[in-house]
Amino acid sequence: MKRGAYSYVTKPFNARDLLLQVEKALENRRLQKEIRRLKNFLEEEYNFGNIVTRSEKMQRVLETVSRIADSDSTVYIQGESGTGKELIAKAIHMASGRKDKPFIALNCAAIPETLLESKLFGHEKGAFTGATQNARGSFTQAHTGTLFLDEIGDMSLTIQAKVLRILQERQFYPVGSEKLIEVDVRVIVATNKDLEEEVKKGLFRNDLYYRIHVIPIQLPPLRERKEDIQPLVDHFLKKYNGRMKKAIRGMMPEAMKKLMLHDWPGNVRELENAVESAIAMTPQDYITEDDILPSHPSSAAEPLKSLREAKNAFERNYLINLLQVCKGNVSDAAELSGKYRADFYGLLNKHKLNAADFRNTE
């Protein structure tokens, strides 16, 4: 047993018991192999070196992740929905000394307030109607590991006070229990709200804000890092080609242009959904403009423009997006647009745009 035997049988043994022990040993071995496989998968999937990005803003985010991963300090991630807050939280966990310990994620906005306290802290049997057995909360489940509290800005003030106490003392009472629980947990929080404004409105506790705002990470929206669209599209093509057993080779230029011109209010999540849908719908080797779902009608309420005004507005916005993607490099922008360099300069002069304004911009 000391040398690693799973179990043993004593003589004289029953053949049926022996077979049962062998079956259990094989099942245990299978489970251990599956656990190792999943751990390796997680390390590859959420290693911050494998996060798809070319933009300088996201590169700086990943540099921050690499510096703070081994710290136990609370991390505060702010970004719009769909920017990848949980992905960054998992990357921090996988790069830390806690990577072999639990990573527990809880979306505070998805759980009714009446149940959130129980989800966070656990409860004793009979603590409330429906509590038919003891339950461990997220803080207990994440013991020695990492707890990710997504959309923390949606917590009620009452729950906020209890979370503040845990962050200060690292101990708490489950609902309906008099037994004090102590935990060793690294906390990462995320929000799509401006919590400073929420504090001013009295909707978020000032003391909790300062307690969680230790290492802030700001995730830029996709519209501010459009140079990431191409590599993300390539990544999603590979991902969903494999899942759907298809062999889509890429996107036609007009389809890519349509993706570049969209503002992506749903960010990377919306882009992924668009690519997945296009792969599922297209019968061809390349995705065309018609395969891309229509952009959200964000300007439906605006007054109708004349054809000349609409054309000029589109042309100017297209040039701005192109210069942002190419970081002010006129040769690259002209090539991507299919224009001669001299003609491209003519368009810039027409719309009073200076390519130098787009170089090394943040």
C-alpha positions as CSV (number, residue, x, y, z in Angstrom):
1,M,0.0,0.0,0.0
2,K,2.9,2.4,0.8
3,R,4.3,1.8,-2.6
4,G,1.1,2.9,-4.3
5,A,-1.2,-0.2,-4.5
6,Y,-4.8,0.8,-4.9
7,S,-6.2,-1.9,-2.5
8,Y,-5.6,-5.4,-1.4
9,V,-7.5,-8.7,-0.7
10,T,-6.9,-11.3,2.0
11,K,-6.8,-15.0,1.5
12,P,-9.0,-16.9,1.1
13,F,-10.6,-14.3,-1.2
14,N,-14.0,-14.3,-3.0
15,A,-13.7,-14.2,-6.8
16,R,-16.5,-11.8,-7.0
17,D,-14.9,-9.4,-4.5
18,L,-11.6,-9.6,-6.4
19,L,-13.3,-8.7,-9.7
20,L,-15.1,-5.8,-7.9
21,Q,-11.7,-4.5,-6.6
22,V,-10.2,-4.8,-10.1
23,E,-13.1,-2.8,-11.6
24,K,-12.7,-0.1,-9.0
25,A,-9.0,0.1,-9.5
26,L,-9.4,0.5,-13.3
27,E,-12.1,3.1,-12.8
28,N,-9.8,5.0,-10.4
29,R,-7.0,4.9,-13.0
30,R,-9.4,6.2,-15.7
31,L,-10.5,9.0,-13.5
32,Q,-6.9,10.0,-12.6
33,K,-6.0,10.0,-16.3
34,E,-9.0,12.2,-17.1
35,I,-8.1,14.6,-14.3
36,R,-4.6,14.9,-15.7
37,R,-6.0,15.5,-19.2
38,L,-8.3,18.2,-18.0
39,K,-5.5,19.9,-16.0
40,N,-3.3,19.9,-19.1
41,F,-6.2,21.2,-21.2
42,L,-6.9,24.1,-18.8
43,E,-3.2,25.0,-18.6
44,E,-3.1,25.2,-22.5
45,E,-6.5,26.9,-22.9
46,Y,-6.1,29.5,-20.2
47,N,-2.3,30.2,-20.4
48,F,-2.2,33.9,-20.9
49,G,0.5,33.3,-23.6
50,N,-2.3,31.6,-25.7
51,I,-4.8,34.5,-25.4
52,V,-5.4,35.7,-29.0
53,T,-4.4,39.4,-29.4
54,R,-2.2,41.7,-31.4
55,S,-3.2,45.0,-29.8
56,E,-0.8,46.9,-27.5
57,K,-3.6,47.5,-25.0
58,M,-4.2,43.8,-24.5
59,Q,-0.5,43.1,-24.5
60,R,-0.2,45.5,-21.5
61,V,-3.1,43.7,-19.8
62,L,-1.2,40.3,-20.2
63,E,2.0,41.9,-18.9
64,T,0.1,42.9,-15.8
65,V,-1.4,39.4,-15.5
66,S,2.1,37.9,-15.6
67,R,3.4,40.3,-12.9
68,I,0.5,39.8,-10.4
69,A,-0.4,36.2,-10.9
70,D,1.7,34.9,-8.0
71,S,0.4,37.5,-5.6
72,D,-2.6,36.8,-3.4
73,S,-3.9,40.4,-3.7
74,T,-7.5,40.9,-4.9
75,V,-7.8,41.7,-8.6
76,Y,-10.4,44.1,-9.9
77,I,-11.3,43.5,-13.6
78,Q,-13.5,46.1,-15.3
79,G,-14.7,45.8,-18.9
80,E,-17.8,45.7,-21.0
81,S,-19.8,42.5,-21.4
82,G,-18.1,40.1,-23.8
83,T,-14.5,41.5,-23.4
84,G,-13.2,38.3,-21.7
85,K,-13.2,39.1,-18.0
86,E,-13.6,35.4,-16.9
87,L,-10.9,34.4,-19.4
88,I,-8.4,36.8,-17.8
89,A,-9.4,35.6,-14.3
90,K,-8.8,32.0,-15.3
91,A,-5.4,33.0,-16.9
92,I,-4.4,34.7,-13.6
93,H,-5.4,31.5,-11.7
94,M,-3.5,29.2,-14.1
95,A,-0.4,31.3,-13.9
96,S,-0.4,31.4,-10.1
97,G,0.8,29.0,-7.5
98,R,-2.9,28.0,-6.9
99,K,-3.4,26.5,-10.4
100,D,-3.8,23.0,-9.1
101,K,-6.4,24.1,-6.6
102,P,-10.1,24.9,-7.3
103,F,-11.2,27.8,-9.5
104,I,-14.8,28.7,-8.6
105,A,-16.7,31.3,-10.7
106,L,-20.0,32.9,-9.5
107,N,-22.0,35.3,-11.6
108,C,-23.6,37.6,-9.0
109,A,-26.1,39.1,-11.5
110,A,-27.5,35.6,-12.5
111,I,-28.6,34.6,-9.0
112,P,-31.6,36.1,-7.1
113,E,-30.6,38.1,-4.0
114,T,-32.5,35.7,-1.8
115,L,-30.3,32.8,-2.9
116,L,-27.0,34.7,-3.4
117,E,-26.0,34.6,0.3
118,S,-26.4,30.9,0.4
119,K,-24.5,30.5,-2.8
120,L,-21.6,32.5,-1.4
121,F,-21.4,31.2,2.2
122,G,-23.3,27.9,2.1
123,H,-26.1,26.9,4.5
124,E,-27.1,24.4,7.2
125,K,-30.0,22.0,6.7
126,G,-33.2,23.6,7.7
127,A,-31.8,27.2,7.5
128,F,-34.6,28.2,5.2
129,T,-37.5,26.7,3.3
130,G,-36.0,24.3,0.7
131,A,-32.7,23.8,2.6
132,T,-33.1,20.0,2.8
133,Q,-29.4,19.4,3.4
134,N,-26.1,21.1,4.2
135,A,-24.5,23.0,1.3
136,R,-21.0,24.4,0.8
137,G,-20.8,27.9,-0.5
138,S,-18.5,29.3,-3.1
139,F,-16.0,30.6,-0.6
140,T,-15.7,27.1,1.0
141,Q,-15.5,25.4,-2.4
142,A,-12.6,27.8,-3.5
143,H,-10.6,27.1,-0.3
144,T,-6.8,27.1,-1.1
145,G,-7.8,28.2,-4.7
146,T,-9.4,31.2,-6.5
147,L,-12.9,32.6,-6.3
148,F,-14.0,34.7,-9.2
149,L,-17.0,37.0,-8.4
150,D,-18.4,38.2,-11.8
151,E,-20.6,41.3,-11.9
152,I,-20.0,42.1,-8.3
153,G,-21.6,45.5,-8.9
154,D,-25.0,43.7,-8.9
155,M,-24.7,42.7,-5.2
156,S,-27.2,44.2,-2.8
157,L,-25.7,46.4,0.0
158,T,-26.5,43.7,2.6
159,I,-24.5,41.1,0.8
160,Q,-21.7,43.6,0.1
161,A,-21.3,44.1,3.9
162,K,-20.9,40.4,4.4
163,V,-18.4,40.0,1.6
164,L,-16.4,42.9,3.0
165,R,-16.2,41.1,6.3
166,I,-14.9,37.9,4.7
167,L,-12.3,39.9,2.7
168,Q,-11.1,41.5,5.9
169,E,-11.2,38.5,8.2
170,R,-11.2,35.5,5.9
171,Q,-13.8,33.8,8.0
172,F,-17.6,33.6,8.0
173,Y,-20.7,31.8,9.3
174,P,-22.8,29.7,6.8
175,V,-26.5,30.6,6.7
176,G,-28.2,29.1,9.7
177,S,-24.9,27.9,11.3
178,E,-23.0,28.9,14.4
179,K,-19.8,27.3,13.3
180,L,-17.2,29.7,12.1
181,I,-15.5,28.8,8.8
182,E,-12.0,30.0,7.9
183,V,-10.9,30.1,4.3
184,D,-7.7,30.7,2.4
185,V,-8.8,32.0,-1.0
186,R,-7.6,34.4,-3.6
187,V,-10.5,36.7,-4.8
188,I,-10.8,38.1,-8.3
189,V,-13.8,40.4,-9.0
190,A,-15.2,41.7,-12.2
191,T,-17.8,44.3,-13.3
192,N,-19.1,46.0,-16.4
193,K,-20.2,49.0,-14.3
194,D,-18.3,52.1,-13.2
195,L,-18.2,51.3,-9.5
196,E,-16.9,54.8,-8.6
197,E,-20.2,56.2,-10.0
198,E,-22.1,53.4,-8.2
199,V,-20.4,54.5,-4.9
200,K,-21.5,58.2,-5.5
201,K,-25.1,57.0,-6.1
202,G,-25.0,55.0,-2.9
203,L,-25.5,51.7,-4.7
204,F,-22.0,50.3,-3.8
205,R,-20.2,50.4,-0.5
206,N,-17.2,52.8,-0.5
207,D,-15.2,50.6,1.9
208,L,-15.8,47.4,-0.2
209,Y,-14.8,49.3,-3.4
210,Y,-11.4,50.2,-1.9
211,R,-11.0,46.6,-0.5
212,I,-11.5,45.1,-4.0
213,H,-9.8,47.8,-6.0
214,V,-6.3,46.6,-5.1
215,I,-4.9,45.5,-8.6
216,P,-7.1,47.1,-11.3
217,I,-7.2,45.7,-14.8
218,Q,-9.1,47.5,-17.5
219,L,-10.2,45.4,-20.5
220,P,-10.6,47.5,-23.7
221,P,-13.7,46.9,-25.8
222,L,-13.2,45.3,-29.2
223,R,-14.0,48.6,-31.1
224,E,-10.8,50.0,-29.5
225,R,-8.6,47.1,-30.6
226,K,-9.8,46.2,-34.1
227,E,-6.4,44.9,-35.0
228,D,-7.5,41.9,-32.9
229,I,-10.4,41.1,-35.2
230,Q,-8.4,39.2,-37.9
231,P,-6.5,36.9,-35.5
232,L,-9.7,36.3,-33.5
233,V,-11.6,35.3,-36.6
234,D,-8.7,32.9,-37.6
235,H,-8.9,31.4,-34.1
236,F,-12.7,31.0,-34.2
237,L,-12.5,29.5,-37.7
238,K,-10.1,26.8,-36.5
239,K,-12.2,26.2,-33.3
240,Y,-15.6,25.8,-35.1
241,N,-14.3,24.0,-38.1
242,G,-13.2,21.3,-35.7
243,R,-16.4,21.2,-33.8
244,M,-18.6,21.3,-36.9
245,K,-16.3,19.0,-39.0
246,K,-16.1,21.6,-41.7
247,A,-13.2,23.0,-43.7
248,I,-13.9,26.7,-44.2
249,R,-10.7,28.2,-45.5
250,G,-11.2,31.9,-44.6
251,M,-13.2,35.0,-45.2
252,M,-13.7,37.0,-48.4
253,P,-12.4,40.6,-48.2
254,E,-15.9,42.1,-48.2
255,A,-16.9,39.9,-45.3
256,M,-13.8,40.9,-43.3
257,K,-14.5,44.6,-44.2
258,K,-18.0,44.2,-42.7
259,L,-16.6,42.8,-39.5
260,M,-14.1,45.7,-39.3
261,L,-16.8,48.3,-39.7
262,H,-19.1,47.0,-37.0
263,D,-18.8,48.5,-33.5
264,W,-19.3,45.2,-31.7
265,P,-21.3,46.2,-28.7
266,G,-21.1,42.6,-27.5
267,N,-17.4,42.6,-28.0
268,V,-15.4,39.3,-28.5
269,R,-18.4,37.2,-27.5
270,E,-20.5,38.8,-30.3
271,L,-17.7,38.3,-32.8
272,E,-17.4,34.7,-31.9
273,N,-21.2,34.2,-32.3
274,A,-21.1,35.9,-35.7
275,V,-18.2,33.7,-36.9
276,E,-19.9,30.5,-35.5
277,S,-23.1,31.4,-37.3
278,A,-21.4,32.1,-40.6
279,I,-19.5,28.8,-40.5
280,A,-22.7,27.0,-39.8
281,M,-24.6,28.8,-42.6
282,T,-22.2,28.9,-45.5
283,P,-22.1,26.1,-48.0
284,Q,-18.9,27.4,-49.5
285,D,-15.2,27.2,-48.7
286,Y,-15.0,30.9,-47.9
287,I,-17.3,33.0,-45.8
288,T,-18.9,35.8,-47.8
289,E,-20.4,39.1,-46.8
290,D,-23.9,37.6,-47.0
291,D,-23.0,34.9,-44.5
292,I,-22.3,37.5,-41.8
293,L,-25.4,38.4,-39.8
294,P,-26.5,42.0,-40.3
295,S,-25.0,44.6,-38.0
296,H,-27.2,45.8,-35.1
297,P,-29.4,48.7,-36.3
298,S,-27.8,51.2,-33.8
299,S,-28.7,54.2,-36.0
300,A,-32.3,53.2,-36.8
301,A,-33.6,56.2,-34.8
302,E,-31.4,58.8,-36.6
303,P,-33.0,61.0,-39.3
304,L,-32.5,59.8,-42.9
305,K,-29.5,61.3,-44.7
306,S,-29.2,62.1,-48.3
307,L,-27.3,59.6,-50.4
308,R,-24.3,62.0,-50.7
309,E,-24.2,62.6,-47.0
310,A,-24.6,58.9,-46.2
311,K,-21.9,58.0,-48.7
312,N,-19.5,60.6,-47.3
313,A,-20.1,59.5,-43.7
314,F,-19.5,55.9,-44.5
315,E,-16.4,56.7,-46.4
316,R,-15.0,58.8,-43.6
317,N,-15.7,56.2,-40.9
318,Y,-14.2,53.5,-43.1
319,L,-11.0,55.5,-43.5
320,I,-10.8,56.2,-39.7
321,N,-11.3,52.5,-38.9
322,L,-8.7,51.5,-41.6
323,L,-6.1,53.9,-40.2
324,Q,-6.8,52.7,-36.7
325,V,-6.2,49.1,-37.7
326,C,-3.1,50.0,-39.7
327,K,-1.8,52.4,-37.0
328,G,-1.5,55.3,-39.5
329,N,0.5,53.3,-42.1
330,V,-0.7,54.7,-45.4
331,S,0.9,51.9,-47.5
332,D,-0.8,49.2,-45.5
333,A,-4.2,51.0,-45.4
334,A,-4.1,51.7,-49.2
335,E,-3.3,48.0,-49.9
336,L,-6.1,46.8,-47.6
337,S,-8.6,49.1,-49.2
338,G,-7.6,48.2,-52.7
339,K,-6.6,51.8,-53.6
340,Y,-3.4,53.2,-55.1
341,R,-1.4,55.1,-52.5
342,A,-1.9,58.5,-54.4
343,D,-5.7,57.9,-54.6
344,F,-5.8,57.0,-50.9
345,Y,-4.0,60.2,-50.0
346,G,-6.7,62.0,-52.1
347,L,-9.4,60.4,-49.9
348,L,-7.6,61.5,-46.8
349,N,-7.4,65.1,-48.0
350,K,-11.1,65.0,-49.0
351,H,-12.1,64.1,-45.5
352,K,-9.5,66.2,-43.8
353,L,-7.8,63.2,-42.1
354,N,-4.1,63.1,-41.2
355,A,-2.5,59.6,-41.0
356,A,0.0,60.8,-38.5
357,D,-2.8,61.3,-35.9
358,F,-3.3,57.5,-35.9
359,R,0.3,56.5,-35.2
360,N,1.2,55.3,-31.7
361,T,-2.3,56.2,-30.4
362,E,-3.7,54.6,-27.3
